[in-house]
Amino acid sequence: MLIKYLFIAFLIIAFVPPVRRFVFYLLVGRQLVKEQKRQQPFGKRREGDVRVDSKTPKSDGTTFKGGEYVDYEEVK
């Protein structure tokens, strides 16, 4: 008798999408929401804002202006 009810509950969970979403939320969803809130940065910005971190050039004595020239042959 118990197996019959477990089988029916399994079928309902497996094949009824709203029930499946609710069960997933109960099992995993709350943990996901907590983790997402924990991962949010402290300085909340609006969506679409752009922040650019500029690096100052380090003056360590190098004047690197590019790589070396490599000869190539065009193959047709």
C-alpha positions as CSV (number, residue, x, y, z in Angstrom):
1,M,0.0,0.0,0.0
2,L,2.8,2.4,0.9
3,I,4.7,1.6,-2.3
4,K,1.5,2.5,-4.3
5,Y,1.4,6.0,-2.7
6,L,5.2,6.5,-3.2
7,F,4.8,5.5,-6.9
8,I,1.9,7.9,-7.4
9,A,3.9,10.7,-5.7
10,F,6.9,9.9,-7.9
11,L,4.8,10.1,-11.1
12,I,3.2,13.4,-10.0
13,I,6.6,14.9,-9.3
14,A,8.2,13.6,-12.5
15,F,5.5,14.5,-14.9
16,V,3.7,17.7,-13.5
17,P,6.0,20.7,-14.1
18,P,4.6,23.1,-11.4
19,V,5.0,20.4,-8.8
20,R,8.5,19.6,-10.1
21,R,9.5,23.2,-9.8
22,F,8.1,23.5,-6.3
23,V,9.9,20.4,-5.2
24,F,13.1,21.7,-6.8
25,Y,12.7,25.0,-5.0
26,L,12.2,23.2,-1.7
27,L,15.3,21.1,-2.2
28,V,17.7,23.5,-3.9
29,G,16.2,26.9,-4.5
30,R,16.5,28.4,-1.1
31,Q,20.2,27.5,-1.0
32,L,20.7,29.1,-4.4
33,V,19.0,32.3,-3.3
34,K,21.2,32.5,-0.2
35,E,24.3,31.9,-2.2
36,Q,23.4,34.5,-4.8
37,K,22.8,37.1,-2.0
38,R,26.1,36.2,-0.4
39,Q,28.0,36.6,-3.8
40,Q,26.5,40.1,-4.7
41,P,29.1,42.8,-4.5
42,F,28.7,45.3,-1.7
43,G,28.7,48.4,-4.0
44,K,25.4,47.8,-5.8
45,R,25.3,49.4,-9.2
46,R,22.4,49.7,-11.6
47,E,22.3,47.4,-14.6
48,G,24.2,48.9,-17.5
49,D,26.6,51.1,-15.5
50,V,30.1,50.9,-16.7
51,R,33.1,51.0,-14.4
52,V,36.6,51.3,-15.8
53,D,39.7,50.6,-13.6
54,S,42.6,52.4,-15.2
55,K,46.1,51.1,-14.5
56,T,48.9,53.6,-14.3
57,P,51.9,52.8,-16.5
58,K,54.7,51.3,-14.4
59,S,58.0,53.0,-15.1
60,D,60.4,50.0,-14.6
61,G,62.8,51.1,-17.4
62,T,61.3,49.2,-20.3
63,T,60.0,50.8,-23.4
64,F,58.3,47.8,-25.0
65,K,56.3,49.0,-28.0
66,G,55.3,45.7,-29.6
67,G,56.6,42.3,-30.7
68,E,59.1,41.3,-33.3
69,Y,58.3,41.1,-37.0
70,V,57.6,37.6,-38.3
71,D,57.9,36.9,-42.1
72,Y,55.1,35.0,-43.6
73,E,54.2,33.5,-46.9
74,E,50.7,33.7,-48.3
75,V,49.6,30.3,-49.5
76,K,47.0,30.3,-52.4
